[in-house]
Amino acid sequence: MPDEEWVKTLDDGRMVKFIYQELPEDGALITAQIAGNEVIYSVILTKAGNPLTREDVEIHLNGELSKK
């Protein structure tokens, strides 16, 4: 999964768009945006352990997404 984006509906009904992009030297940029919200959560991982799975990306951003 070198570069990918997908949409998932959370248990509380909010829709989230996830983006995963591999960066050079085992880095990764992961992003989550809640539908209808201008706030975007982005994290740059310098040692990501690529490739990451969708589950890896969602788990990493779960803390931010649990905030309302």
Predicted model as a PDB file, atoms N, CA, C, CB and O in Angstrom, pLDDT in the B-factor column:
MODEL        1                                                                  
ATOM      1  N   MET A   1       0.850  -1.182   0.000  1.00 49.00           N  
ATOM      2  CA  MET A   1       0.000   0.000   0.000  1.00 49.00           C  
ATOM      3  C   MET A   1       0.893   1.242   0.000  1.00 49.00           C  
ATOM      4  CB  MET A   1      -0.966   0.000   1.230  1.00 49.00           C  
ATOM      5  O   MET A   1       0.939   1.933   1.018  1.00 49.00           O  
ATOM      6  N   PRO A   2       1.586   1.555  -1.056  1.00 64.00           N  
ATOM      7  CA  PRO A   2       2.502   2.694  -1.057  1.00 64.00           C  
ATOM      8  C   PRO A   2       1.817   4.044  -0.851  1.00 64.00           C  
ATOM      9  CB  PRO A   2       3.255   2.720  -2.343  1.00 64.00           C  
ATOM     10  O   PRO A   2       2.271   4.814  -0.005  1.00 64.00           O  
ATOM     11  N   ASP A   3       0.779   4.361  -1.558  1.00 85.00           N  
ATOM     12  CA  ASP A   3      -0.015   5.582  -1.378  1.00 85.00           C  
ATOM     13  C   ASP A   3      -1.475   5.175  -1.499  1.00 85.00           C  
ATOM     14  CB  ASP A   3       0.366   6.705  -2.437  1.00 85.00           C  
ATOM     15  O   ASP A   3      -1.877   4.540  -2.474  1.00 85.00           O  
ATOM     16  N   GLU A   4      -2.259   5.545  -0.503  1.00 95.00           N  
ATOM     17  CA  GLU A   4      -3.657   5.119  -0.538  1.00 95.00           C  
ATOM     18  C   GLU A   4      -4.512   6.089   0.257  1.00 95.00           C  
ATOM     19  CB  GLU A   4      -3.811   3.686   0.016  1.00 95.00           C  
ATOM     20  O   GLU A   4      -4.031   6.739   1.186  1.00 95.00           O  
ATOM     21  N   GLU A   5      -5.794   6.184  -0.115  1.00 95.00           N  
ATOM     22  CA  GLU A   5      -6.764   6.930   0.681  1.00 95.00           C  
ATOM     23  C   GLU A   5      -8.061   6.150   0.706  1.00 95.00           C  
ATOM     24  CB  GLU A   5      -6.986   8.365   0.116  1.00 95.00           C  
ATOM     25  O   GLU A   5      -8.408   5.464  -0.256  1.00 95.00           O  
ATOM     26  N   TRP A   6      -8.777   6.263   1.820  1.00 96.00           N  
ATOM     27  CA  TRP A   6     -10.032   5.551   1.987  1.00 96.00           C  
ATOM     28  C   TRP A   6     -10.895   6.294   2.987  1.00 96.00           C  
ATOM     29  CB  TRP A   6      -9.791   4.098   2.443  1.00 96.00           C  
ATOM     30  O   TRP A   6     -10.407   7.140   3.737  1.00 96.00           O  
ATOM     31  N   VAL A   7     -12.185   5.973   2.995  1.00 96.00           N  
ATOM     32  CA  VAL A   7     -13.152   6.578   3.906  1.00 96.00           C  
ATOM     33  C   VAL A   7     -13.713   5.468   4.787  1.00 96.00           C  
ATOM     34  CB  VAL A   7     -14.298   7.325   3.124  1.00 96.00           C  
ATOM     35  O   VAL A   7     -14.011   4.367   4.324  1.00 96.00           O  
ATOM     36  N   LYS A   8     -13.848   5.791   6.065  1.00 96.00           N  
ATOM     37  CA  LYS A   8     -14.385   4.831   7.021  1.00 96.00           C  
ATOM     38  C   LYS A   8     -15.403   5.548   7.891  1.00 96.00           C  
ATOM     39  CB  LYS A   8     -13.253   4.193   7.887  1.00 96.00           C  
ATOM     40  O   LYS A   8     -15.220   6.717   8.230  1.00 96.00           O  
ATOM     41  N   THR A   9     -16.476   4.854   8.254  1.00 95.00           N  
ATOM     42  CA  THR A   9     -17.455   5.387   9.188  1.00 95.00           C  
ATOM     43  C   THR A   9     -17.123   4.872  10.581  1.00 95.00           C  
ATOM     44  CB  THR A   9     -18.903   4.993   8.774  1.00 95.00           C  
ATOM     45  O   THR A   9     -17.049   3.664  10.804  1.00 95.00           O  
ATOM     46  N   LEU A  10     -16.923   5.798  11.520  1.00 91.00           N  
ATOM     47  CA  LEU A  10     -16.622   5.428  12.897  1.00 91.00           C  
ATOM     48  C   LEU A  10     -17.882   4.919  13.588  1.00 91.00           C  
ATOM     49  CB  LEU A  10     -16.028   6.625  13.667  1.00 91.00           C  
ATOM     50  O   LEU A  10     -18.992   5.096  13.087  1.00 91.00           O  
ATOM     51  N   ASP A  11     -17.697   4.286  14.742  1.00 90.00           N  
ATOM     52  CA  ASP A  11     -18.826   3.738  15.496  1.00 90.00           C  
ATOM     53  C   ASP A  11     -19.868   4.798  15.852  1.00 90.00           C  
ATOM     54  CB  ASP A  11     -18.325   3.078  16.763  1.00 90.00           C  
ATOM     55  O   ASP A  11     -21.054   4.491  15.971  1.00 90.00           O  
ATOM     56  N   ASP A  12     -19.417   6.063  16.025  1.00 89.00           N  
ATOM     57  CA  ASP A  12     -20.358   7.130  16.381  1.00 89.00           C  
ATOM     58  C   ASP A  12     -21.026   7.768  15.162  1.00 89.00           C  
ATOM     59  CB  ASP A  12     -19.642   8.197  17.178  1.00 89.00           C  
ATOM     60  O   ASP A  12     -21.762   8.746  15.296  1.00 89.00           O  
ATOM     61  N   GLY A  13     -20.767   7.207  13.961  1.00 92.00           N  
ATOM     62  CA  GLY A  13     -21.418   7.675  12.740  1.00 92.00           C  
ATOM     63  C   GLY A  13     -20.638   8.699  11.938  1.00 92.00           C  
ATOM     64  O   GLY A  13     -21.013   9.004  10.806  1.00 92.00           O  
ATOM     65  N   ARG A  14     -19.542   9.246  12.503  1.00 91.00           N  
ATOM     66  CA  ARG A  14     -18.745  10.212  11.755  1.00 91.00           C  
ATOM     67  C   ARG A  14     -17.958   9.508  10.655  1.00 91.00           C  
ATOM     68  CB  ARG A  14     -17.792  10.974  12.695  1.00 91.00           C  
ATOM     69  O   ARG A  14     -17.448   8.404  10.843  1.00 91.00           O  
ATOM     70  N   MET A  15     -17.870  10.171   9.507  1.00 94.00           N  
ATOM     71  CA  MET A  15     -17.081   9.645   8.393  1.00 94.00           C  
ATOM     72  C   MET A  15     -15.711  10.299   8.415  1.00 94.00           C  
ATOM     73  CB  MET A  15     -17.793   9.891   7.028  1.00 94.00           C  
ATOM     74  O   MET A  15     -15.589  11.508   8.613  1.00 94.00           O  
ATOM     75  N   VAL A  16     -14.671   9.478   8.205  1.00 95.00           N  
ATOM     76  CA  VAL A  16     -13.300   9.959   8.240  1.00 95.00           C  
ATOM     77  C   VAL A  16     -12.587   9.526   6.972  1.00 95.00           C  
ATOM     78  CB  VAL A  16     -12.561   9.438   9.490  1.00 95.00           C  
ATOM     79  O   VAL A  16     -12.676   8.374   6.549  1.00 95.00           O  
ATOM     80  N   LYS A  17     -11.872  10.481   6.369  1.00 95.00           N  
ATOM     81  CA  LYS A  17     -11.041  10.180   5.205  1.00 95.00           C  
ATOM     82  C   LYS A  17      -9.605  10.010   5.701  1.00 95.00           C  
ATOM     83  CB  LYS A  17     -11.143  11.316   4.107  1.00 95.00           C  
ATOM     84  O   LYS A  17      -9.049  10.907   6.335  1.00 95.00           O  
ATOM     85  N   PHE A  18      -9.016   8.857   5.408  1.00 96.00           N  
ATOM     86  CA  PHE A  18      -7.639   8.557   5.776  1.00 96.00           C  
ATOM     87  C   PHE A  18      -6.759   8.629   4.536  1.00 96.00           C  
ATOM     88  CB  PHE A  18      -7.534   7.165   6.446  1.00 96.00           C  
ATOM     89  O   PHE A  18      -7.180   8.246   3.445  1.00 96.00           O  
ATOM     90  N   ILE A  19      -5.541   9.120   4.709  1.00 95.00           N  
ATOM     91  CA  ILE A  19      -4.553   9.141   3.629  1.00 95.00           C  
ATOM     92  C   ILE A  19      -3.242   8.605   4.182  1.00 95.00           C  
ATOM     93  CB  ILE A  19      -4.370  10.587   3.040  1.00 95.00           C  
ATOM     94  O   ILE A  19      -2.804   8.993   5.265  1.00 95.00           O  
ATOM     95  N   TYR A  20      -2.625   7.710   3.426  1.00 96.00           N  
ATOM     96  CA  TYR A  20      -1.325   7.152   3.793  1.00 96.00           C  
ATOM     97  C   TYR A  20      -0.396   7.323   2.603  1.00 96.00           C  
ATOM     98  CB  TYR A  20      -1.440   5.642   4.213  1.00 96.00           C  
ATOM     99  O   TYR A  20      -0.709   6.892   1.493  1.00 96.00           O  
ATOM    100  N   GLN A  21       0.750   7.955   2.840  1.00 96.00           N  
ATOM    101  CA  GLN A  21       1.746   8.144   1.790  1.00 96.00           C  
ATOM    102  C   GLN A  21       3.105   7.700   2.321  1.00 96.00           C  
ATOM    103  CB  GLN A  21       1.789   9.631   1.314  1.00 96.00           C  
ATOM    104  O   GLN A  21       3.552   8.153   3.374  1.00 96.00           O  
ATOM    105  N   GLU A  22       3.752   6.810   1.576  1.00 95.00           N  
ATOM    106  CA  GLU A  22       5.107   6.413   1.947  1.00 95.00           C  
ATOM    107  C   GLU A  22       6.069   7.524   1.570  1.00 95.00           C  
ATOM    108  CB  GLU A  22       5.509   5.080   1.261  1.00 95.00           C  
ATOM    109  O   GLU A  22       5.940   8.141   0.513  1.00 95.00           O  
ATOM    110  N   LEU A  23       7.035   7.774   2.444  1.00 94.00           N  
ATOM    111  CA  LEU A  23       8.073   8.769   2.213  1.00 94.00           C  
ATOM    112  C   LEU A  23       9.420   8.054   2.120  1.00 94.00           C  
ATOM    113  CB  LEU A  23       8.083   9.848   3.346  1.00 94.00           C  
ATOM    114  O   LEU A  23       9.531   6.896   2.523  1.00 94.00           O  
ATOM    115  N   PRO A  24      10.435   8.722   1.600  1.00 92.00           N  
ATOM    116  CA  PRO A  24      11.756   8.103   1.491  1.00 92.00           C  
ATOM    117  C   PRO A  24      12.306   7.672   2.862  1.00 92.00           C  
ATOM    118  CB  PRO A  24      12.732   9.075   0.821  1.00 92.00           C  
ATOM    119  O   PRO A  24      11.924   8.208   3.902  1.00 92.00           O  
ATOM    120  N   GLU A  25      13.189   6.713   2.827  1.00 91.00           N  
ATOM    121  CA  GLU A  25      13.907   6.236   4.012  1.00 91.00           C  
ATOM    122  C   GLU A  25      12.971   5.746   5.110  1.00 91.00           C  
ATOM    123  CB  GLU A  25      14.787   7.337   4.556  1.00 91.00           C  
ATOM    124  O   GLU A  25      13.163   6.066   6.283  1.00 91.00           O  
ATOM    125  N   ASP A  26      11.958   4.968   4.731  1.00 92.00           N  
ATOM    126  CA  ASP A  26      11.025   4.325   5.653  1.00 92.00           C  
ATOM    127  C   ASP A  26      10.108   5.295   6.381  1.00 92.00           C  
ATOM    128  CB  ASP A  26      11.785   3.532   6.655  1.00 92.00           C  
ATOM    129  O   ASP A  26       9.555   4.956   7.428  1.00 92.00           O  
ATOM    130  N   GLY A  27       9.938   6.495   5.841  1.00 94.00           N  
ATOM    131  CA  GLY A  27       9.027   7.457   6.439  1.00 94.00           C  
ATOM    132  C   GLY A  27       7.612   7.292   5.902  1.00 94.00           C  
ATOM    133  O   GLY A  27       7.389   6.617   4.897  1.00 94.00           O  
ATOM    134  N   ALA A  28       6.667   7.913   6.582  1.00 96.00           N  
ATOM    135  CA  ALA A  28       5.276   7.885   6.133  1.00 96.00           C  
ATOM    136  C   ALA A  28       4.568   9.144   6.613  1.00 96.00           C  
ATOM    137  CB  ALA A  28       4.547   6.614   6.652  1.00 96.00           C  
ATOM    138  O   ALA A  28       4.868   9.675   7.683  1.00 96.00           O  
ATOM    139  N   LEU A  29       3.625   9.611   5.806  1.00 96.00           N  
ATOM    140  CA  LEU A  29       2.726  10.696   6.177  1.00 96.00           C  
ATOM    141  C   LEU A  29       1.348  10.070   6.288  1.00 96.00           C  
ATOM    142  CB  LEU A  29       2.754  11.889   5.129  1.00 96.00           C  
ATOM    143  O   LEU A  29       0.846   9.484   5.329  1.00 96.00           O  
ATOM    144  N   ILE A  30       0.734  10.195   7.464  1.00 96.00           N  
ATOM    145  CA  ILE A  30      -0.622   9.681   7.643  1.00 96.00           C  
ATOM    146  C   ILE A  30      -1.525  10.836   8.050  1.00 96.00           C  
ATOM    147  CB  ILE A  30      -0.660   8.536   8.708  1.00 96.00           C  
ATOM    148  O   ILE A  30      -1.141  11.698   8.841  1.00 96.00           O  
ATOM    149  N   THR A  31      -2.727  10.837   7.497  1.00 96.00           N  
ATOM    150  CA  THR A  31      -3.652  11.955   7.670  1.00 96.00           C  
ATOM    151  C   THR A  31      -5.067  11.427   7.882  1.00 96.00           C  
ATOM    152  CB  THR A  31      -3.604  12.905   6.447  1.00 96.00           C  
ATOM    153  O   THR A  31      -5.460  10.410   7.310  1.00 96.00           O  
ATOM    154  N   ALA A  32      -5.823  12.139   8.715  1.00 96.00           N  
ATOM    155  CA  ALA A  32      -7.242  11.833   8.904  1.00 96.00           C  
ATOM    156  C   ALA A  32      -8.017  13.138   8.931  1.00 96.00           C  
ATOM    157  CB  ALA A  32      -7.480  11.016  10.214  1.00 96.00           C  
ATOM    158  O   ALA A  32      -7.615  14.100   9.585  1.00 96.00           O  
ATOM    159  N   GLN A  33      -9.135  13.159   8.213  1.00 94.00           N  
ATOM    160  CA  GLN A  33     -10.014  14.331   8.216  1.00 94.00           C  
ATOM    161  C   GLN A  33     -11.445  13.864   8.420  1.00 94.00           C  
ATOM    162  CB  GLN A  33      -9.879  15.147   6.890  1.00 94.00           C  
ATOM    163  O   GLN A  33     -11.951  13.020   7.681  1.00 94.00           O  
ATOM    164  N   ILE A  34     -12.086  14.423   9.431  1.00 92.00           N  
ATOM    165  CA  ILE A  34     -13.476  14.097   9.705  1.00 92.00           C  
ATOM    166  C   ILE A  34     -14.356  14.877   8.742  1.00 92.00           C  
ATOM    167  CB  ILE A  34     -13.847  14.411  11.180  1.00 92.00           C  
ATOM    168  O   ILE A  34     -14.163  16.079   8.561  1.00 92.00           O  
ATOM    169  N   ALA A  35     -15.319  14.207   8.124  1.00 90.00           N  
ATOM    170  CA  ALA A  35     -16.203  14.833   7.143  1.00 90.00           C  
ATOM    171  C   ALA A  35     -16.891  16.044   7.747  1.00 90.00           C  
ATOM    172  CB  ALA A  35     -17.245  13.830   6.632  1.00 90.00           C  
ATOM    173  O   ALA A  35     -17.374  16.003   8.879  1.00 90.00           O  
ATOM    174  N   GLY A  36     -16.931  17.129   6.971  1.00 88.00           N  
ATOM    175  CA  GLY A  36     -17.580  18.352   7.412  1.00 88.00           C  
ATOM    176  C   GLY A  36     -16.769  19.145   8.411  1.00 88.00           C  
ATOM    177  O   GLY A  36     -17.284  20.081   9.023  1.00 88.00           O  
ATOM    178  N   ASN A  37     -15.508  18.786   8.586  1.00 83.00           N  
ATOM    179  CA  ASN A  37     -14.651  19.430   9.568  1.00 83.00           C  
ATOM    180  C   ASN A  37     -13.386  19.886   8.863  1.00 83.00           C  
ATOM    181  CB  ASN A  37     -14.322  18.473  10.753  1.00 83.00           C  
ATOM    182  O   ASN A  37     -12.782  19.119   8.113  1.00 83.00           O  
ATOM    183  N   GLU A  38     -12.984  21.109   9.092  1.00 82.00           N  
ATOM    184  CA  GLU A  38     -11.785  21.625   8.446  1.00 82.00           C  
ATOM    185  C   GLU A  38     -10.504  21.163   9.127  1.00 82.00           C  
ATOM    186  CB  GLU A  38     -11.826  23.126   8.420  1.00 82.00           C  
ATOM    187  O   GLU A  38      -9.413  21.339   8.584  1.00 82.00           O  
ATOM    188  N   VAL A  39     -10.630  20.572  10.313  1.00 79.00           N  
ATOM    189  CA  VAL A  39      -9.453  20.108  11.042  1.00 79.00           C  
ATOM    190  C   VAL A  39      -8.932  18.822  10.407  1.00 79.00           C  
ATOM    191  CB  VAL A  39      -9.783  19.883  12.540  1.00 79.00           C  
ATOM    192  O   VAL A  39      -9.680  17.876  10.162  1.00 79.00           O  
ATOM    193  N   ILE A  40      -7.639  18.821  10.152  1.00 88.00           N  
ATOM    194  CA  ILE A  40      -6.987  17.651   9.583  1.00 88.00           C  
ATOM    195  C   ILE A  40      -5.885  17.233  10.540  1.00 88.00           C  
ATOM    196  CB  ILE A  40      -6.421  17.941   8.149  1.00 88.00           C  
ATOM    197  O   ILE A  40      -5.069  18.057  10.953  1.00 88.00           O  
ATOM    198  N   TYR A  41      -5.859  15.972  10.889  1.00 93.00           N  
ATOM    199  CA  TYR A  41      -4.809  15.429  11.741  1.00 93.00           C  
ATOM    200  C   TYR A  41      -3.771  14.780  10.847  1.00 93.00           C  
ATOM    201  CB  TYR A  41      -5.378  14.410  12.777  1.00 93.00           C  
ATOM    202  O   TYR A  41      -4.089  13.848  10.108  1.00 93.00           O  
ATOM    203  N   SER A  42      -2.532  15.258  10.901  1.00 94.00           N  
ATOM    204  CA  SER A  42      -1.457  14.708  10.094  1.00 94.00           C  
ATOM    205  C   SER A  42      -0.267  14.383  10.985  1.00 94.00           C  
ATOM    206  CB  SER A  42      -1.051  15.689   8.977  1.00 94.00           C  
ATOM    207  O   SER A  42       0.067  15.128  11.906  1.00 94.00           O  
ATOM    208  N   VAL A  43       0.361  13.254  10.687  1.00 94.00           N  
ATOM    209  CA  VAL A  43       1.535  12.824  11.429  1.00 94.00           C  
ATOM    210  C   VAL A  43       2.578  12.360  10.430  1.00 94.00           C  
ATOM    211  CB  VAL A  43       1.187  11.697  12.446  1.00 94.00           C  
ATOM    212  O   VAL A  43       2.271  11.629   9.489  1.00 94.00           O  
ATOM    213  N   ILE A  44       3.815  12.791  10.643  1.00 95.00           N  
ATOM    214  CA  ILE A  44       4.927  12.281   9.848  1.00 95.00           C  
ATOM    215  C   ILE A  44       5.678  11.289  10.722  1.00 95.00           C  
ATOM    216  CB  ILE A  44       5.873  13.442   9.343  1.00 95.00           C  
ATOM    217  O   ILE A  44       6.154  11.633  11.804  1.00 95.00           O  
ATOM    218  N   LEU A  45       5.778  10.069  10.247  1.00 94.00           N  
ATOM    219  CA  LEU A  45       6.514   9.022  10.950  1.00 94.00           C  
ATOM    220  C   LEU A  45       7.863   8.866  10.262  1.00 94.00           C  
ATOM    221  CB  LEU A  45       5.720   7.665  10.965  1.00 94.00           C  
ATOM    222  O   LEU A  45       7.915   8.579   9.066  1.00 94.00           O  
ATOM    223  N   THR A  46       8.949   9.050  10.997  1.00 94.00           N  
ATOM    224  CA  THR A  46      10.275   8.958  10.378  1.00 94.00           C  
ATOM    225  C   THR A  46      10.739   7.522  10.235  1.00 94.00           C  
ATOM    226  CB  THR A  46      11.287   9.739  11.189  1.00 94.00           C  
ATOM    227  O   THR A  46      11.525   7.220   9.337  1.00 94.00           O  
ATOM    228  N   LYS A  47      10.282   6.646  11.080  1.00 93.00           N  
ATOM    229  CA  LYS A  47      10.602   5.216  10.998  1.00 93.00           C  
ATOM    230  C   LYS A  47       9.301   4.438  11.055  1.00 93.00           C  
ATOM    231  CB  LYS A  47      11.572   4.773  12.149  1.00 93.00           C  
ATOM    232  O   LYS A  47       8.976   3.831  12.076  1.00 93.00           O  
ATOM    233  N   ALA A  48       8.568   4.456   9.971  1.00 91.00           N  
ATOM    234  CA  ALA A  48       7.217   3.907   9.949  1.00 91.00           C  
ATOM    235  C   ALA A  48       7.174   2.389   9.931  1.00 91.00           C  
ATOM    236  CB  ALA A  48       6.488   4.429   8.766  1.00 91.00           C  
ATOM    237  O   ALA A  48       6.212   1.791  10.414  1.00 91.00           O  
ATOM    238  N   GLY A  49       8.205   1.761   9.381  1.00 89.00           N  
ATOM    239  CA  GLY A  49       8.137   0.310   9.210  1.00 89.00           C  
ATOM    240  C   GLY A  49       7.253  -0.047   8.030  1.00 89.00           C  
ATOM    241  O   GLY A  49       6.471  -0.996   8.088  1.00 89.00           O  
ATOM    242  N   ASN A  50       7.385   0.725   6.954  1.00 89.00           N  
ATOM    243  CA  ASN A  50       6.557   0.529   5.761  1.00 89.00           C  
ATOM    244  C   ASN A  50       6.675  -0.886   5.227  1.00 89.00           C  
ATOM    245  CB  ASN A  50       6.946   1.522   4.675  1.00 89.00           C  
ATOM    246  O   ASN A  50       7.712  -1.527   5.397  1.00 89.00           O  
ATOM    247  N   PRO A  51       5.647  -1.373   4.595  1.00 92.00           N  
ATOM    248  CA  PRO A  51       4.359  -0.694   4.381  1.00 92.00           C  
ATOM    249  C   PRO A  51       3.452  -0.829   5.599  1.00 92.00           C  
ATOM    250  CB  PRO A  51       3.653  -1.263   3.142  1.00 92.00           C  
ATOM    251  O   PRO A  51       3.481  -1.833   6.310  1.00 92.00           O  
ATOM    252  N   LEU A  52       2.649   0.203   5.820  1.00 93.00           N  
ATOM    253  CA  LEU A  52       1.648   0.176   6.878  1.00 93.00           C  
ATOM    254  C   LEU A  52       0.337  -0.345   6.306  1.00 93.00           C  
ATOM    255  CB  LEU A  52       1.458   1.584   7.505  1.00 93.00           C  
ATOM    256  O   LEU A  52       0.046  -0.153   5.126  1.00 93.00           O  
ATOM    257  N   THR A  53      -0.442  -0.997   7.138  1.00 93.00           N  
ATOM    258  CA  THR A  53      -1.775  -1.437   6.723  1.00 93.00           C  
ATOM    259  C   THR A  53      -2.776  -0.331   7.058  1.00 93.00           C  
ATOM    260  CB  THR A  53      -2.172  -2.788   7.422  1.00 93.00           C  
ATOM    261  O   THR A  53      -2.452   0.615   7.777  1.00 93.00           O  
ATOM    262  N   ARG A  54      -3.980  -0.459   6.536  1.00 94.00           N  
ATOM    263  CA  ARG A  54      -5.030   0.498   6.896  1.00 94.00           C  
ATOM    264  C   ARG A  54      -5.249   0.492   8.406  1.00 94.00           C  
ATOM    265  CB  ARG A  54      -6.353   0.166   6.157  1.00 94.00           C  
ATOM    266  O   ARG A  54      -5.416   1.544   9.023  1.00 94.00           O  
ATOM    267  N   GLU A  55      -5.246  -0.690   8.987  1.00 94.00           N  
ATOM    268  CA  GLU A  55      -5.440  -0.808  10.430  1.00 94.00           C  
ATOM    269  C   GLU A  55      -4.331  -0.083  11.196  1.00 94.00           C  
ATOM    270  CB  GLU A  55      -5.487  -2.285  10.842  1.00 94.00           C  
ATOM    271  O   GLU A  55      -4.611   0.588  12.189  1.00 94.00           O  
ATOM    272  N   ASP A  56      -3.079  -0.207  10.750  1.00 94.00           N  
ATOM    273  CA  ASP A  56      -1.968   0.504  11.390  1.00 94.00           C  
ATOM    274  C   ASP A  56      -2.225   2.011  11.400  1.00 94.00           C  
ATOM    275  CB  ASP A  56      -0.641   0.196  10.666  1.00 94.00           C  
ATOM    276  O   ASP A  56      -2.045   2.672  12.423  1.00 94.00           O  
ATOM    277  N   VAL A  57      -2.645   2.546  10.259  1.00 95.00           N  
ATOM    278  CA  VAL A  57      -2.892   3.986  10.135  1.00 95.00           C  
ATOM    279  C   VAL A  57      -4.042   4.404  11.053  1.00 95.00           C  
ATOM    280  CB  VAL A  57      -3.212   4.363   8.662  1.00 95.00           C  
ATOM    281  O   VAL A  57      -3.935   5.398  11.770  1.00 95.00           O  
ATOM    282  N   GLU A  58      -5.135   3.650  11.033  1.00 94.00           N  
ATOM    283  CA  GLU A  58      -6.302   3.994  11.844  1.00 94.00           C  
ATOM    284  C   GLU A  58      -5.976   3.936  13.337  1.00 94.00           C  
ATOM    285  CB  GLU A  58      -7.467   3.052  11.524  1.00 94.00           C  
ATOM    286  O   GLU A  58      -6.408   4.802  14.098  1.00 94.00           O  
ATOM    287  N   ILE A  59      -5.224   2.933  13.756  1.00 93.00           N  
ATOM    288  CA  ILE A  59      -4.855   2.807  15.170  1.00 93.00           C  
ATOM    289  C   ILE A  59      -3.977   3.980  15.592  1.00 93.00           C  
ATOM    290  CB  ILE A  59      -4.122   1.469  15.430  1.00 93.00           C  
ATOM    291  O   ILE A  59      -4.157   4.535  16.675  1.00 93.00           O  
ATOM    292  N   HIS A  60      -3.035   4.354  14.743  1.00 91.00           N  
ATOM    293  CA  HIS A  60      -2.133   5.448  15.088  1.00 91.00           C  
ATOM    294  C   HIS A  60      -2.883   6.770  15.276  1.00 91.00           C  
ATOM    295  CB  HIS A  60      -1.068   5.605  14.010  1.00 91.00           C  
ATOM    296  O   HIS A  60      -2.511   7.576  16.128  1.00 91.00           O  
ATOM    297  N   LEU A  61      -3.926   6.995  14.495  1.00 93.00           N  
ATOM    298  CA  LEU A  61      -4.687   8.247  14.569  1.00 93.00           C  
ATOM    299  C   LEU A  61      -5.902   8.154  15.488  1.00 93.00           C  
ATOM    300  CB  LEU A  61      -5.136   8.654  13.186  1.00 93.00           C  
ATOM    301  O   LEU A  61      -6.627   9.136  15.653  1.00 93.00           O  
ATOM    302  N   ASN A  62      -6.129   7.015  16.074  1.00 89.00           N  
ATOM    303  CA  ASN A  62      -7.331   6.774  16.895  1.00 89.00           C  
ATOM    304  C   ASN A  62      -7.464   7.765  18.047  1.00 89.00           C  
ATOM    305  CB  ASN A  62      -7.306   5.357  17.452  1.00 89.00           C  
ATOM    306  O   ASN A  62      -8.574   8.206  18.343  1.00 89.00           O  
ATOM    307  N   GLY A  63      -6.377   8.124  18.697  1.00 84.00           N  
ATOM    308  CA  GLY A  63      -6.446   9.066  19.817  1.00 84.00           C  
ATOM    309  C   GLY A  63      -7.015  10.409  19.421  1.00 84.00           C  
ATOM    310  O   GLY A  63      -7.839  10.978  20.136  1.00 84.00           O  
ATOM    311  N   GLU A  64      -6.575  10.917  18.279  1.00 83.00           N  
ATOM    312  CA  GLU A  64      -7.088  12.203  17.792  1.00 83.00           C  
ATOM    313  C   GLU A  64      -8.552  12.093  17.380  1.00 83.00           C  
ATOM    314  CB  GLU A  64      -6.249  12.701  16.608  1.00 83.00           C  
ATOM    315  O   GLU A  64      -9.340  13.009  17.616  1.00 83.00           O  
ATOM    316  N   LEU A  65      -8.907  10.980  16.771  1.00 84.00           N  
ATOM    317  CA  LEU A  65     -10.266  10.820  16.288  1.00 84.00           C  
ATOM    318  C   LEU A  65     -11.264  10.597  17.420  1.00 84.00           C  
ATOM    319  CB  LEU A  65     -10.329   9.672  15.319  1.00 84.00           C  
ATOM    320  O   LEU A  65     -12.460  10.823  17.239  1.00 84.00           O  
ATOM    321  N   SER A  66     -10.795  10.164  18.571  1.00 82.00           N  
ATOM    322  CA  SER A  66     -11.702   9.937  19.696  1.00 82.00           C  
ATOM    323  C   SER A  66     -12.126  11.248  20.353  1.00 82.00           C  
ATOM    324  CB  SER A  66     -11.041   9.031  20.729  1.00 82.00           C  
ATOM    325  O   SER A  66     -13.071  11.268  21.141  1.00 82.00           O  
ATOM    326  N   LYS A  67     -11.422  12.362  20.028  1.00 73.00           N  
ATOM    327  CA  LYS A  67     -11.800  13.674  20.535  1.00 73.00           C  
ATOM    328  C   LYS A  67     -12.967  14.206  19.724  1.00 73.00           C  
ATOM    329  CB  LYS A  67     -10.607  14.656  20.486  1.00 73.00           C  
ATOM    330  O   LYS A  67     -13.001  14.034  18.505  1.00 73.00           O  
ATOM    331  N   LYS A  68     -13.907  14.838  20.367  1.00 61.00           N  
ATOM    332  CA  LYS A  68     -15.063  15.370  19.631  1.00 61.00           C  
ATOM    333  C   LYS A  68     -15.058  16.859  19.651  1.00 61.00           C  
ATOM    334  CB  LYS A  68     -16.366  14.856  20.207  1.00 61.00           C  
ATOM    335  O   LYS A  68     -15.952  17.487  19.084  1.00 61.00           O  
TER     336      LYS A  68                                                      
ENDMDL                                                                          
END                                                                             
